[in-house]
């Protein structure tokens, strides 16, 4: 066999091996979207691999009667949030043994009654949204919202904070 053909075979085998190793990671991300929205851990088979979905503050909307202003809201940008099946960790504090209940609500009605705003004002067009109620003591996490695109909206001191999901292996 020619040395160049032998080298090509080695490269092909390495590429196939890499695809075989990386394939479970791709499957894990597909499984994640089907899991309960509050579960941030997704196991991959029995191999002990886990995938965590963390959120980061990416935007905010200051409400009409907000306690916080632009400076305080801006300081929250990029802060990480970790939610799993039994805990919530945000801004250096953690709630343990958290219970979660979800409810689908009419977005326009809910936002008008609770926050005197509209879906369009805060930048989304969905007719419904999920409201997640917990027994967590952290500000904003006793009741927060989840959009279809997996973003979370958490009210803290009259400011609606948007959290974008980010996957961490």
N, C-alpha and C positions, 0 to 999 in steps of 0.2 A: 504494500500500500504506500502511496506517495505521502511524504511528511506533511504536505499541505492539506491533503484529505483527512489525515489523522487529526490535525489541529482543528479543522472545521468540525469534525465529529465531537471533539472535546467541547468546543464552544456551544454546539447544539445541545449537548447533554447538560452543560451548566445552565443554559437558558431554561431548559425543561425543568431542571431541579429548582431553580428560582421560582418559576411559575407554580410549582407544586407546593413550595413553602409559603408563598404569598397568597395562594388561593383561599386558605381558611380566613385570612383577614378580610377578603372581599365578601365572603359569605357572612361573616360576623356583622358587617355593616348592613347587609340586606336584612338580617334577622332583627337588627336593632330597631328598624322602623316599624316592625310588627309588634313590638313589646309595649307594655303599659307605659304611658308617657312619663311616669315618675320614676321608673326604674332606669338607673344610669349604668348598670353593669349588664353586659351580655356575655355569657360564657360561650366558648367555642368548643363543642364536643366535650370530651373528658380529658383534654390536654392541659387544662389549667390556664389557658390563655383567656384574658379578659379584655374587654374594650370598654372604656369609660366615655360617656358623653358628658362634657362639661359645658357650661354656658358662660358667656362673657357679656357684660353690659356694653351694648353697641350704640344705643341712642336713648333719648328721653323726650318726654313731653311734659312741660310744666303746666299743671292744672290751674284753674282760675283762683282757687283758694289755697294754693300750695304754701306750706310752711317753708320749704326750701326754695331758693332762687337758682339762677343759672350757675353761679359759682359752685354751690354745693352739688348740684346735679352733675355738672361737668367733672367734678372730682371723682364721681362714681364710675366714669367711663373706663372700660377695660377690666373692671374688677371681676374676678372669677366666681362662679357659682357651681357648687357640686351638690347634686341631688341623687340619692340612691333610694332603694326600696324602704329604708327606715331612717334616713337622716338627711338634713339639709345643712350645708355649710356655706356661709356667705359673710364677707367682711370680717373674718377672724372669729366668727362665732358659729357654733354648731348646735342644732336641735337633734336629739337622739330619740329613738323609738317613735318616730313620727307616723301617724296614720294619715292616709290620703283618701279623699272622696272626690269624684269628678261629676260634673253636671254640664250638660250642653245647654247653652242659653242663647236667646236672641241677642246678637251683638249690639245692635242699635239701642234696644231697650235697656240692656244691662249697663252699657257705658253712659247712657243719658241719666239713668237713675243714680248710679254709684259715683260717677266722675264728671257729670255735666259736660260730656263731650260726645263726639260721634266717631264711628270707625274711620270715616274719610278724614277727619281732622287729625287723627293720629297715624294715618297712613296705611290703612288696609281696607279691603272691600268685602270681606267675608260677611255673610249673613248671620252665621253662628260662631261661637267660640266655646272652648272648654274652660270652665271655671274649676279650679282645683282648690279644695278646702282642706286644711290640715289643722293639727293641734300644735303647730310650731309657734314659739314665742318670738321669733325673729321678725322685726318690722317688715311688713309686706308679704310674709309667707304664710299667714293664716288663711289668706285667700288671694290667689293670683290666677292669671289667665294663660292659656296656651292657644296659639294660632295653628292653622293647618300646616304652615310651613315650618313648624316646630319651634318657632320663636316663643319666648315667654314674655309676658307683660306683668311686672311686679310693681304695685303701688307703694311708694315709700315717701312719707311726709308730703303728700299731695303731688308727687312727681310720678309719672308712669315710666318705668324703666323697661327698655326692650333688651332682652338677652338673646344673643345668637348662639346656636349650638356649635360646638367644636368637638371633634372626636379626638381622643387621646388614647393611644395603645399602651 
